[in-house]
Amino acid sequence: MRALLDTHIFLWWNTNDAQLSPTARQFIENPDHILLLSVVSIWEIVIKYKLGKLPLPESPEIYIPKRIEHYQFQILPVHLPHVLRIAHLEPHHNDPFDRLLIAQSQTEKLAIITVEKKIQQYSVEIIW
């Protein structure tokens, strides 16, 4: 099964955060699952780091690629169909990063690993 990591899940996984649910943890640990990290999440991390809202042990250009390679996550680029899909999303959630992740999930038929309640209002499979 393929699944998209929400930004906070990527961060929690890398810090072994206790907020990560046992279900999410088991899903990520399963070697049969293909885990994707969107360029959108990387963009969000870099922005929050630059604003001083997200401390990281190293600069994002070092930390993020190291963690992606270490866990063998795949990168999901942003494509035109992903962006155009946003036009069809209900306005349940205003966060532009999450809206693009939702659109990517729907377009690519991916489950999303997330704790975000607003994402659950959309037609996407949630793993939590």
N, C-alpha and C positions, 0 to 999 in steps of 0.2 A: 504494500500500500504506500502511496505517496502522500505526503502532508507538508503544508507550509507552516513554518515557525513564525508566530507573531514575534514582534521585536522583543517584548519583555520575556518571552519564553527563551529566546536565544541568550539573552543576558542572564536569566536565572539559571539556565542549564550550565553556562560557563562558570558560574560562581557557586554552583551546588546549593542554590537558595532553597530554603525550607518551604517557600511559597509554591514551589512546583509540585503539583499533585502527583500522587503515586501512579495514577493512570497515565498522565503525560510522561512521567519519568520512564515507565515501562515501555511506552510506545517509542520513545526516543532511543532507548537502549536496545530495542529489537533490531538486529542486523538485517532482517528481511525488509525493513521499511526504508523508503527513500525520503530523506528530509531535505527540504528546500528552504533557502533563506532568500528573500526577495531583496533586490537592489533597493527597494523602498525602505526596508528596515535598516539597511546599511546607511542610507541617506539620513534617516531619522536619528540614528546613533551619532553620526558625525555632527549633525546640527546641534543636538543636545549636549554633546561633548564640548563643542566650540562655545556654546552659550554658558558653560560652567554648570549645567544641570545634571550632567552624567559623568561621574568620575570613572576612569578606566585605569588599569594598571600600566598601560602603555598608550601611546598615541593611537588613534583609530587605524591609521594606515599600516601599523604593525600588528596591533592586537586582533583586529577583525580577520585579516587573511590567515593569521596563525591559528585562530580558533576554528575557522571554516575548514582549513586543511586538517587540523588535528581530529575533528569529528567527521570529516568527509561529507560535509553538507554540500549540496549542489546549489548553485546560484540561479535564481530565477530573474532574468532581465525583464524590464518593462517593455511591452510591445504595444503597438497601436490598438489592437483589439481590447487589451486590458484597460487602457485609458478611455476608450469609447464606451466600454461597458458601464463606466461610472454614471453615464447619462441615464441609465435605466435603474439605478439603485434608489430605493426609497430613502427619504431623509431621516432615517433613524439615528444616524451617527454623523457628526460633522467633522471628525478628525480626518484630514486629507490622507494621512498615511494609512490609517485603517481602511478607509474607503477604497483605496487602491489595492490593498491586500485582499479585501472582499472581492473586488472585481477580478483580480488574478485568480483567486480560488474558484470563483464561478466559471471563468473562461477556461481554466486549465483542469477543471474537475478535481480539485484538491481539497482535502480536509484542512482545517486550520487548527493548529494547537494554540489555544488561547484561553485566558481567564476572562477576557473582556465581554461583559454581559451584552453590550449593545451589538456586538458582532453576531450574537446568537439570534437576533431578530431578523437576520437575513437568511436567505435560502443557501446555506452552506453547512457542510458537516463539521461539527465541532468535536475536538478531542480535548477533554479536560477531565 
